Amino acid sequence: MAARVTVRDVLQMKERGEKICLVTAYDYTSARLLDDAGVPVLLVGDSLGMVVLGHSSTIPVTLDDMIHHGRAVTRGTRLALVVIDLPFMTYNVNVEQALTSAARVIQETYAQAVKIEGGEPVAPAVERLVQCGIPVMGHLGLTPQAIHQLGGFRAQGRSAVAAKALLADALLLQEAGAFAIVLEAVPPEVARIITQRLRIPTIGIGAGPHCDGQVQVFHDIFGLFSDFLPKHTKRFAEVGDVIAQATARYMAEVRSGTFPTAAHAPRMDPSELAALEAHLGVPAEAP
Ligand code: KIV
């Protein structure tokens, strides 16, 4: 039987030059579909605040939300490495807070790793988590938990100074022990330079083709989220349209009486029906 993907496997994929594919998952069903399809790494992103819970940002997401969804995702996987986001302000107060939050996530969900946003300020937390045996994925560039500071969902690292700062942060996270780093919404040239300078894999989203891997949001690539279409995404299916068409067919059949049929309900032995009718003194209505 094949074994679950580990963080060592992810590092070896970079060494072999094998592109690493990640997709977000938020529940048992999506996790099963992606795991069965062979996606090696599933990310329970705090993007669930937007695409599952309907918030306008990831900021309202709580640690309990992540644990609730993370447990469902790990129940749906056999082979994928599961990484769970630590949400807003659950790791930024101090290293102890980061450790307590990450420990809850790992112990209560059975996931294999956590992801945290930010560079230099979170490097001590990354180091401590890794020392305690908790693998950490970093996240640089557009860090959605900092949108108020960044002035919205804006591309990052577009000036030489900003790109140098991103590279410095990436090197710090690597030294702190991160096993991979998400680069979100940074110019491909900058992502290429960072990717070339790191031993650990970079995982791009809106960062061009040179990263060691790519991550995309489930609802974006399968056409399930229509509030807005981020520039970094591509629709690989229009599942939302399929659901709309199927819903219309379902309602038409219920209204016309063609669904359900006798085949969609349990059968009653005719002798039991006869006994019931005898008891009631009237023939029961035909099903
Ligand atoms: O929350 C999330 O889904 C993410 C990815 C988009 C990288 O952080």
Residues whose N, C-alpha, C, O or C-beta is under 5 A from the ligand:
A	BS01	KIV	T24 G45 D46 S47 V182 V215
